[in-house]
């Protein structure tokens, strides 16, 4: 079942809330700075799958890509960014860009 970016974002927020990470006393404040750091750390874990070769286990790689996507959705949401519109706008900019 296909989901929209908004639906995935809402599901991510429900999960994060269920773990108590949006509470005032959480040891893992879900603020843009912390989410940006987590996004980069998860992206680095994607690289680990290719550290010693060209192939990666699809399920394990998929798990890491999902982690990256979840942090991306959360960072965009808590920063007030409409990720869908940002993606569409960036694609339009890239259409007119010269690639060298």
ZIVEN-V342525 format. One record per residue. N is the residue number from 1. RES is the residue in three letters. PHI is phi in degrees with one decimal (NA if undefined). PSI is psi in degrees with one decimal (999 if undefined). OMEGA is omega in degrees with one decimal (NA if undefined). Layout:
N,RES,PHI,PSI,OMEGA  N,RES,PHI,PSI,OMEGA
This chain:
1,UNK,NA,117.6,-179.9  2,UNK,-69.8,142.1,178.0  3,UNK,-123.9,150.9,176.2  4,UNK,-82.2,166.0,175.9  5,UNK,-58.5,-41.3,-180.0  6,UNK,-62.2,-43.3,179.3  7,UNK,-64.9,-41.2,177.3  8,UNK,-64.2,-39.4,178.3  9,UNK,-63.2,-43.9,178.5  10,UNK,-62.8,-41.5,178.4  11,UNK,-64.6,-40.7,177.3  12,UNK,-61.4,-44.6,179.3  13,UNK,-62.2,-39.9,177.7  14,UNK,-61.5,-43.1,179.0  15,UNK,-62.9,-50.4,-178.2  16,UNK,-60.1,-43.0,178.5  17,UNK,-63.1,-39.2,-178.4  18,UNK,-65.0,-24.3,177.9  19,UNK,-88.7,-2.3,177.7  20,UNK,81.9,11.1,-175.0  21,UNK,-78.1,-6.0,174.7  22,UNK,-98.1,-0.6,179.6  23,UNK,-71.0,153.4,-178.6  24,UNK,-63.3,-28.3,-175.7  25,UNK,-100.7,16.1,-178.0  26,UNK,-69.3,143.0,174.4  27,UNK,-78.3,-4.1,-178.9  28,UNK,-125.4,72.0,-178.2  29,UNK,-58.9,129.5,-177.0  30,UNK,-90.3,66.2,-179.5  31,UNK,-106.5,157.7,-175.2  32,UNK,-51.2,-44.4,-179.4  33,UNK,-57.5,-50.0,-178.4  34,UNK,-65.2,-37.9,179.6  35,UNK,-69.0,-37.4,177.6  36,UNK,-64.0,-41.3,177.5  37,UNK,-63.0,-45.7,-179.7  38,UNK,-63.3,-37.4,178.0  39,UNK,-60.3,-46.3,-179.7  40,UNK,-67.4,-40.3,178.3  41,UNK,-61.6,-43.2,178.5  42,UNK,-66.8,-38.2,177.1  43,UNK,-63.0,-35.6,177.0  44,UNK,-65.2,-33.7,177.4  45,UNK,-66.5,-28.6,173.8  46,UNK,-61.6,-43.7,-179.8  47,UNK,-60.6,-33.7,-179.7  48,UNK,-56.4,-31.4,-178.1  49,UNK,-69.9,-16.3,-179.7  50,UNK,-115.5,10.2,-175.2  51,UNK,-59.8,-39.0,-174.5  52,UNK,-120.7,19.9,177.8  53,UNK,178.3,176.6,-176.7  54,UNK,-90.6,-13.6,-175.7  55,UNK,-108.4,148.0,175.9  56,UNK,-133.5,149.6,175.2  57,UNK,-65.2,120.2,-174.2  58,UNK,-57.4,-39.3,-178.9  59,UNK,-68.7,-45.1,-179.8  60,UNK,-67.4,-41.4,176.2  61,UNK,-62.9,-42.0,177.6  62,UNK,-59.3,-39.1,177.5  63,UNK,-61.4,-43.5,-179.6  64,UNK,-68.5,-40.6,177.6  65,UNK,-63.3,-36.6,176.8  66,UNK,-64.4,-40.7,176.9  67,UNK,-60.0,-43.8,178.2  68,UNK,-60.6,-46.8,-178.7  69,UNK,-62.7,-40.5,-179.5  70,UNK,-65.0,-44.1,177.1  71,UNK,-65.7,-36.1,177.5  72,UNK,-63.3,-46.4,178.0  73,UNK,-60.0,-44.0,-177.8  74,UNK,-68.2,-43.4,179.4  75,UNK,-61.2,-45.1,178.1  76,UNK,-60.9,-45.9,-176.6  77,UNK,-64.0,-49.7,-177.7  78,UNK,-70.8,-17.6,176.8  79,UNK,-91.6,0.4,178.6  80,UNK,73.9,27.3,-178.9  81,UNK,-102.4,129.8,173.8  82,UNK,-81.8,98.6,-173.1  83,UNK,-63.2,-39.3,179.2  84,UNK,-59.8,-47.2,178.8  85,UNK,-66.9,-36.7,178.0  86,UNK,-64.0,-41.1,178.5  87,UNK,-64.1,-46.9,-179.8  88,UNK,-62.6,-42.0,178.6  89,UNK,-63.2,-43.4,-179.7  90,UNK,-66.3,-39.7,176.4  91,UNK,-60.2,-41.0,179.2  92,UNK,-65.0,-42.7,176.7  93,UNK,-60.4,-43.0,-177.4  94,UNK,-67.3,-29.2,178.2  95,UNK,-59.1,-35.6,-178.6  96,UNK,-92.9,2.1,-175.8  97,UNK,-86.4,143.1,174.9  98,UNK,-86.4,128.8,178.9  99,UNK,-105.4,120.6,-179.0  100,UNK,-116.4,999,NA
